[in-house]
Amino acid sequence: MPEEDENRKSEPDEERDERRDQQTRELSQLMRIHERLLSQLQEARSELNTPATAEILAKLRSRIGTKPDVAFSQITAAVEEGIRCLMVFESEIKQELFSEDKEITVEGIPDLPPHLARFLAERANLNGFRYDVLHDPVRGWVIRWKEYTSLGTIRGSGQIFERPHAWLVE
């Protein structure tokens, strides 16, 4: 019987691991797509900056005027923006790939919003930090906090609301 209990306990772990592996595969596929797109955009940027392209633009400028220059600079800016966006996207994917699932929870307080839970998680272990968590019917969760110095004087205090501007709607 104890072996069956161990098997039952490990099934959710296996499902979680399988789900995590699937997420990792999907993120890896995104990284491959990202690499292809980035190389194509970088190739386009290098084509836009070649002497042959500059020569063609100079000929067009003499025939048509400055309109091709303006359009060409917009195209170059769009390619540069695409490269920057891909770089940001890459960092987000890598962060997701290498991060562990960390859901911040505060004991005894169900369904605390992430920004409030993060605030408490960052400060709860500090010496001299005290807080109360209340629930207001209009503003939602409220954290009232004070931080004391080693001498016992108050360093800072305040209130943080789940919905700080909710009272304006009513």
N, C-alpha and C positions, 0 to 999 in steps of 0.2 A: 503493500500500500504506500509506504513512503516514496517509492520510486515513481508511482503514478502522480503523487503530489508534486514532485520535482519536475516531472514532464509538463504538468499543467502550468507551473510557474514559469517554465522556460518558453512556452509557446508565445506569450506576448513579447518576450525578449526577442525571439526569433522573428516575429512579425515586425518589430521595431527595427531590427537590424536589416531585414529585407527591404523595408521602406527606405531606410537610410542609404542602402546600396543603390536602390532605384534612383533616389535623388542625386546621389553622387554620379551615376551614369548620365543622367540628364544634364547635370551641370558640366560634366566633361564634354558632352556633345555640344553644349553651348560654347565652351571654350574653343573647340575645333572650328565651329562656325565663325566665332570671333576672330580667330587667327587668319582664316581665309579672307574675311571682310577687311581686316586690317591690312593684310598684304596687298589686296586689290586697291584699297584707298591710297596706300603709300605709293604704289606703282602709278596710280593716276596723278598723284601730287608730283612725282618725279617727272612724268610726261608733261605736266603743265609748266614745269620750271626749266625745260630744256631750251637750248639756244634756237633750235628749229622752231619751236612754238613762239618764241619771242620775235623771230624773223617774220613769221606769218602774221603776227599781230601788228608789227611795224608796217607791213604792206597794206593790211586792212585799214590801219589808221590813216595812211596817206590817201586811200581811196574813199573811205566812208566817214572818217572822223573818229571821235573818242568813244562812240557807243560800244564797239567791241571791247575796248579796254575796261569799261565799267562792267559789262557782262562777264568778262573773263575774270576780273577781280572778285565778283560775286561767286563765280564757280569755284575759284581757288579757296575763298573763305568758307564755302559750304563743305568742300573736301576736308579742309583743316578742322572744321567743327565736327564733322563725322569722325575723324581720327580721335579728337579729344573725347567725344561721347563714347567711342569704343574703349578708350583707355579707362574711363570711369566705370564703364560696364564690366570690364575685365577685373578691376579691383573689387567690385561688388561680388562677382562670381567667385573669385578667389577667397574672399572673406567668408562667403557662404560655404564653400568647399571645406575650408579649414577650421570653421567654427563648430563648436559643439552646441547641441540644443540646450540653451540655458534660459529657462523660463524663470523669471524672478518671482518669488512668492514671499509673502510675509505671513508668518504664523498667526492663526486666529482671525485673519481678515480675508474672507472669500471675495473673489472677483475684483481685487484692487487693480485699477488701470495700470498699464505698464509704466507710464511716466511717474506715477506716484510710487509704485513698487520700486522702481529704479532709484528714486530719490532716497527712500528709506534704506535700501540695500547698500547704497554708497556711504551712508552716514550712521547707520544703526550701531556699528561696532566702534565708533569714535568715543573716546572718553569725554564725558560731559554732555553728550547729546541725548536729549529727552524728547519724546513725542507722544501725542495722543491722536488716535484716529477715530473720527466721528462720521456719521452719515447724515447729511442734510437732505431733506426731501427735494429741494430745488437745485442746489449746487452739487449734489452727489457726495462722494467721499471728500472729507476734509482732513488734512494733516495739520495739526498745531504743533509747532516744534520750538525748542529752545536749545541753544548750545552754550554751555558754561565753560569758563576758563578754569585752569587748575586752582585759581584762588577763590573760585565760587562766584565770580561776577559773570553777568550775562554777556556773551560775545555776540550773539545774534539770536533773533527769534522771528517767527512769521507763521503764516498760514498758506497752505497750498490747497487749491480746490480742483476737483475733477472737472467741473464746468464753471469756471470763474465768472462768466458773463451770463449765466442762465437767468439771473434775476432781471436782466434787461428785457428779455423777451416777454415777460408777463406784464 
